[in-house]
Amino acid sequence: MAPDLTQLDVKSPDVYLAGVPHESFRLLREHDPVHWHPEAAPDPGFWAITKHADVVAISRDPKTFSSAERFIYYEEIDRESMDMRRSMIETDPPDHTRLRRIVSPLFTPRTVDEYRDHAQRIAHRLLDQAEAAGSFDWVGDVCELMPIRVFVSVFGAPEADADYLARLANQLVAIDDPDLAPPPEAYERARARGFEPHHLPFRSPAALDLFDYTRDLCATRREAPQDDLITRLVQAEWEGDHLTDSELVNFCQLLIFAGNETTRNSLASGMLALIEHPEQLDLLQRDRSLMKSAVEEILRWATPIYCFRRTAMIDTEVRGTRIAKGDKVVLYYVSGNFDEAVFPDPLRFDITRDASAQLVFGGGGPHYCLGAFLARMQIETLLTAVLDRELRFETTGPTTRMRTNFANALKTMPVRIVAP
């Protein structure tokens, strides 16, 4: 007998406070992989897509399933707000193709490799401080600090601004978390300037602060170019076409978020997995040839972003289920990454498995993540530094999780260094 799935909830932020609801997603994959998920009014409800193959197929079909029509989040956004908020991730071809051609040369493997030495220096500096302390918070003292410090160097922002930018990036996705959400005065400042929350990405006033910051930095680089990403973005062109001011600041906001939050979450959940499965870290210590597969397994296991939304542009079907034009369709990467049809025994953390089909950077198609090479490089760099120092850690208290239905984010993870 099929289970009753009518009360199953994979949207509420509270569902994720105890971790990914793997059993709920397993039930959906097995019994109702294209599942109608109700929402509280005025939201209309959505189709939850939980099988790996369907996430991939929909990701590669932007004509049928649009990122631009209603954006990529659960929320319903009015047209005025969409015009103000639109970044490259909320466009479809051919507009998306134009934007990607302008910026993609800045994120090639060769370009990213130019930042590897800098990433190594940051990783070792942070581990120096950790070793001196003995006990510390892996999230707050390492994961929150490394990606943003690598990124500000790549981006061209002063390193002194790293903590400020990391806080804003956190506040984008933490609007439902009482410890990390923007303070009330931030909303008041935004309203005083004519911006309501729905005008801003993630409905967060932190986005407005990021717009202001990047607009000022772009203006500075136009006057005094340097060898950094922000200068390249200001100057980037494709067949004479440049980014508009709105495209530029929205893209910079997206970069700061993606360049920090997703890598931060992967580093945090990845180390927790290695602490809970110490034999896997010992195996990697003995055989560094497993590094690339270890990075892919960490990404699969961590799945730093739970899901993105698409909107059906025509009446269509998925697995025989009729989906109407205008319906909301939510792609659950966190379910696809644990799909038994692709990853046997998916709840087993195994650095020897071939996890290259993981969906962390999207399911292919036009929206495959530009920052994929940069994220992989940072995970490999920090993990290599841990191995070179022969460090081992154990938790000294419970981890805490961010209250969010968007990012798989740990808030704290107290650890201490132990003998290998």
Buried (B, 14 or more C-beta within 10 A) or exposed (E): EEEEBEEBEBBEBEBBEEEBBEEBBBBBBEEBBBBBBEEEEEEEBBBBBBBBBBBBBBBBBBEBBBBBBBBBBBEBBEEEBBEBBBBBBBBBBEBBEBBBBBBEEBBEEEBBEEBBEBBBBBBBBBBEEBEEEEEBBBBBBBBBBBBBBBBBBBBBBEEEBBBBBBBBBBBBBBBBBEEBBBEEEBBEBBEEEEBEBBBBBBBBBBBBBBBEBBBEBBEBBEEEBEEBBBBBBBEBEBEEEBBEEBBBBBBBBBBBBBBBBBBBBBBBBBBBBBBEBBEBBEBBBEEEEBBBBBBBBBBBBBBBBBBBBBBBBEEBEBEEBEBEEEBBBBBBBBBBBBBBEBBEEBEEBBBEBEBEBBBBBBBBBBBEBBBBBBBBBBBBBBBBBBBBBEBBBEBEEEBBBBBBBBBBBBBBBBBBBEEE
